[in-house]
Amino acid sequence: MNEFKISKIKNKKCLDKIIIELNNLLNFYLSEYKENKKIDYIKKNIHQKMIYLSKKDRKLFGSFFDASQCLPSLHALNEALVSDMKKLYGFSNLQIADYPRLRLDLPEKNSLHNDPWHQEVMAYDAPRDSVTVWLPLVKMSSKLGRLVLKGNTKKIGILKHKVFNKRPYIRVKPGNWQNLPNCKPNISYGNFISFKHSVPHRSSKNLSKNKVRISIQIRYNFLDNSIYNPYNYKPTTSKVQLSQDTNLDKIRKFKF
């Protein structure tokens, strides 16, 4: 199994749909109710609108970000990727290891949201052949900050690290792994990169002045590998809280 693979998504329109829905949501938070524009217009103008909202009201931008994780088209993306993942890795029983995550990295030099070196296995109890998918929803450039991965990692295990309750949550200890070559693949719009959970990787800063790095991250497990069985497989997706908040009636905004 290769350390990482770059592939082309078959249905590029599903990415455009995410951008359109994200723009509609952004219009809601900006109280703008305009006619739907063509996708090229949206792609060009969505950056300045998000940056404007983040500067105008950071808390409201946070609410917009949280709401963006619930775009229907974002969760429908798995349907477009499942067949690709099965063919790429030779497994047929695929499970979503985590819900799709939309990232909106603003052009801020001192952003706390750029993750330093880490391995996915440090946060998820999954086999080595579990896979993370990363794909951009913008035209990537060096200024926007590319994903950086270590090469020649086929024999490395879990690196020594510590976990904290504030950013950066995972901090890897220095070691020989730092001498491994860095890879900065250029992943264009319509392509995605997939890599196994043992590969060390990190985010790069968005050094552009007027662009938001919009990207998606999804993780997958394969149940028909040689490691999983009915007794050791535990879903890594977030558990749904069925019990109600006992204080809900006190803080309820919508009355019936």
Secondary structure, DSSP 4 states (H G I P E B T S, - for coil): --SEEEEE-S-THHHHHHHHHHHHHHHHHTT---PPPPHHHHHHHHHHHHHHHHHH-HHHHHHHHHHHTT-HHHHHHHHHHHHHHHHHH--S-EEEEEEEEEEEE-S-TT-S----SB-GGGTS---TT-EEEEEESS---GGG---EEESS-TT--PPPEEE-SSSSSEEEPPSGGGGSPEE-----TTEEEEEETTS-EE------SS--EEEEEEEEEETTSSS--TTT----SPPP--SPPTTHHHH--S--
